[in-house]
């Protein structure tokens, strides 16, 4: 009898977690759509809630408000970028690639592909209509990205090495923004190719 009760409790807890995660995901997806259409300032919580099929109470429970939801959406977007880049680099390594620049280019290509696929959301983050605290979060993420790129490229830790990686990271960041603003995939690919040339010149 005790065993059955325990199993039921575990099942109930798993179901509750799944439902909670699903609600959070729906709110993030709805926010991405509404912010892309209306911008941060003009987006209404009621619009996000209606799009998500959830409730105002759920939004405040999971995120605290519109600003926190925007910041969580940015964090979620960056986490997915990092996951895909890491997976692409790991796959290239398993295939026998060991050259740091080649691995960096594989990761960059994954980054650009995801940016193009979600270019409407990328535009939300780069066009200036953002809440207080966003730029701090962006700078913190940028510093972490520089650190990761330094490890991947195996650059020296002296001043020149640090500046080189910082500039390379900025090239990818700006190129990603240009990809999102491109009118066509061909135009976006031109940006990607130009970025690869610049990175090769600096890293060579």
C-alpha positions as CSV (number, residue, x, y, z in Angstrom):
1,X,0.0,0.0,0.0
2,X,2.8,2.4,0.9
3,X,4.6,1.5,-2.3
4,X,1.6,2.3,-4.4
5,X,1.2,5.7,-2.7
6,X,4.8,6.5,-3.3
7,X,4.6,5.6,-7.0
8,X,1.5,7.7,-7.4
9,X,3.2,10.7,-5.7
10,X,6.2,10.4,-8.1
11,X,3.9,10.2,-11.1
12,X,2.0,13.2,-9.9
13,X,5.2,15.2,-9.3
14,X,6.5,14.3,-12.8
15,X,3.2,15.4,-14.3
16,X,3.2,18.6,-12.4
17,X,6.8,19.4,-13.4
18,X,5.9,18.7,-17.1
19,X,2.9,20.9,-17.0
20,X,4.9,23.7,-15.3
21,X,7.7,23.4,-17.9
22,X,5.1,23.4,-20.7
23,X,3.4,26.5,-19.3
24,X,6.8,28.3,-19.1
25,X,7.7,27.3,-22.6
26,X,4.3,28.4,-24.0
27,X,4.8,31.8,-22.4
28,X,8.3,32.2,-23.8
29,X,7.1,31.3,-27.3
30,X,4.2,33.6,-27.1
31,X,6.4,36.4,-25.8
32,X,8.8,35.9,-28.8
33,X,5.9,36.2,-31.2
34,X,4.4,39.3,-29.5
35,X,7.7,41.1,-29.0
36,X,8.6,40.5,-32.6
37,X,5.3,41.9,-33.8
38,X,4.9,44.8,-31.4
39,X,8.3,45.5,-29.7
40,X,8.9,45.4,-26.0
41,X,7.3,48.8,-25.1
42,X,4.0,48.3,-27.0
43,X,3.6,44.6,-26.1
44,X,0.9,44.0,-23.6
45,X,0.8,41.2,-21.0
46,X,-2.7,40.4,-22.0
47,X,-1.5,39.8,-25.6
48,X,1.2,37.5,-24.5
49,X,-1.2,35.6,-22.2
50,X,-3.8,35.2,-24.9
51,X,-1.2,33.9,-27.4
52,X,0.1,31.4,-24.8
53,X,-3.3,30.1,-23.8
54,X,-2.2,30.6,-20.2
55,X,-3.2,33.2,-17.5
56,X,-1.9,36.4,-16.2
57,X,-1.3,34.7,-12.9
58,X,0.9,32.1,-14.5
59,X,3.0,34.8,-16.2
60,X,3.7,36.5,-13.0
61,X,4.3,33.2,-11.2
62,X,6.9,32.1,-13.7
63,X,8.6,35.4,-14.6
64,X,7.4,38.2,-12.3
65,X,6.4,40.6,-15.1
66,X,7.0,41.7,-18.7
67,X,10.6,42.9,-18.1
68,X,11.6,39.6,-16.4
69,X,9.9,37.7,-19.2
70,X,11.9,39.6,-21.8
71,X,15.2,38.9,-20.0
72,X,14.2,35.3,-19.6
73,X,13.5,35.1,-23.3
74,X,16.9,36.6,-24.1
75,X,18.6,34.1,-21.8
76,X,16.6,31.2,-23.4
77,X,17.6,32.4,-26.9
78,X,21.3,32.6,-25.9
79,X,21.2,29.2,-24.2
80,X,19.9,27.6,-27.3
81,X,22.6,29.3,-29.4
82,X,25.2,27.9,-27.1
83,X,23.7,24.5,-27.1
84,X,23.7,24.3,-30.9
85,X,27.2,25.7,-31.2
86,X,28.6,23.3,-28.7
87,X,26.8,20.4,-30.4
88,X,28.1,21.4,-33.8
89,X,31.7,21.7,-32.6
90,X,31.5,18.4,-30.7
91,X,30.2,16.7,-33.9
92,X,33.1,18.1,-35.9
93,X,35.6,16.9,-33.4
94,X,34.1,13.4,-33.5
95,X,34.6,13.5,-37.2
96,X,38.3,14.1,-36.8
97,X,38.5,17.9,-37.0
98,X,41.1,19.4,-34.7
99,X,42.1,22.7,-36.2
100,X,40.9,25.4,-33.8
101,X,39.9,27.9,-36.5
102,X,38.0,25.3,-38.4
103,X,36.1,24.3,-35.3
104,X,35.4,28.0,-34.6
105,X,34.0,28.4,-38.1
106,X,31.8,25.3,-37.6
107,X,30.5,26.9,-34.4
108,X,30.0,30.2,-36.0
109,X,28.1,28.7,-38.9
110,X,25.7,27.1,-36.4
111,X,25.3,30.4,-34.7
112,X,24.5,32.2,-37.9
113,X,22.1,29.5,-39.0
114,X,20.1,29.8,-35.8
115,X,20.2,33.6,-36.0
116,X,18.8,33.6,-39.5
117,X,16.1,31.1,-38.5
118,X,15.0,33.4,-35.6
119,X,15.9,36.7,-37.2
120,X,12.6,38.4,-36.2
121,X,13.5,37.7,-32.5
122,X,17.1,38.7,-33.0
123,X,15.9,42.1,-34.3
124,X,13.9,42.6,-31.1
125,X,17.1,42.3,-29.1
126,X,19.2,44.6,-31.3
127,X,16.9,47.4,-32.2
128,X,16.9,49.2,-28.9
129,X,13.4,48.8,-27.5
130,X,14.5,46.8,-24.5
131,X,13.9,47.0,-20.7
132,X,16.2,48.2,-18.0
133,X,18.9,45.7,-17.2
134,X,19.1,44.2,-20.6
135,X,22.4,45.8,-21.6
136,X,24.0,44.6,-18.4
137,X,22.8,41.0,-19.2
138,X,24.1,41.4,-22.7
139,X,27.6,42.6,-21.6
140,X,27.9,39.7,-19.1
141,X,27.0,37.2,-21.8
142,X,29.5,38.9,-24.1
143,X,32.3,38.5,-21.7
144,X,31.5,34.8,-21.2
145,X,31.4,34.3,-25.0
146,X,34.9,35.9,-25.3
147,X,36.1,33.5,-22.6
148,X,34.7,30.5,-24.4
149,X,36.1,31.6,-27.8
150,X,39.5,32.0,-26.2
151,X,39.4,28.4,-25.1
152,X,38.2,27.2,-28.4
153,X,40.8,29.1,-30.4
154,X,43.6,28.4,-28.0
155,X,44.8,32.0,-28.1
156,X,47.5,33.3,-25.8
157,X,46.5,35.0,-22.5
158,X,48.6,38.1,-23.1
159,X,47.1,41.5,-24.0
160,X,47.3,40.9,-27.7
161,X,45.6,37.4,-27.4
162,X,42.8,38.8,-25.3
163,X,42.1,41.7,-27.6
164,X,42.3,39.4,-30.7
165,X,39.6,37.2,-29.3
166,X,37.5,40.1,-28.2
167,X,37.6,41.6,-31.7
168,X,36.8,38.2,-33.3
169,X,33.8,37.8,-31.0
170,X,32.6,41.3,-31.9
171,X,32.9,40.4,-35.6
172,X,30.6,37.4,-35.1
173,X,28.2,39.5,-32.9
174,X,27.9,42.3,-35.5
175,X,27.8,39.8,-38.4
176,X,24.9,38.0,-36.6
177,X,23.0,41.3,-36.3
178,X,23.6,41.9,-40.0
179,X,22.4,38.4,-40.8
180,X,19.2,39.1,-38.9
181,X,18.7,42.4,-40.8
182,X,19.4,40.8,-44.2
183,X,16.5,40.8,-46.7
184,X,17.4,37.5,-48.3
185,X,19.3,34.3,-47.4
186,X,21.8,35.1,-50.1
187,X,22.5,38.4,-48.5
188,X,22.9,36.8,-45.1
189,X,25.3,34.2,-46.6
190,X,27.4,37.1,-48.0
191,X,27.7,38.5,-44.5
192,X,28.7,35.1,-43.1
193,X,31.4,34.6,-45.7
194,X,32.8,38.1,-45.1
195,X,32.9,37.4,-41.4
196,X,34.8,34.2,-42.0
197,X,37.4,36.1,-44.0
198,X,37.9,38.7,-41.3
199,X,38.2,36.1,-38.6
200,X,40.8,34.1,-40.6
201,X,42.9,37.3,-41.1
202,X,42.9,38.0,-37.4
203,X,43.4,34.4,-36.2
204,X,46.0,33.5,-38.8
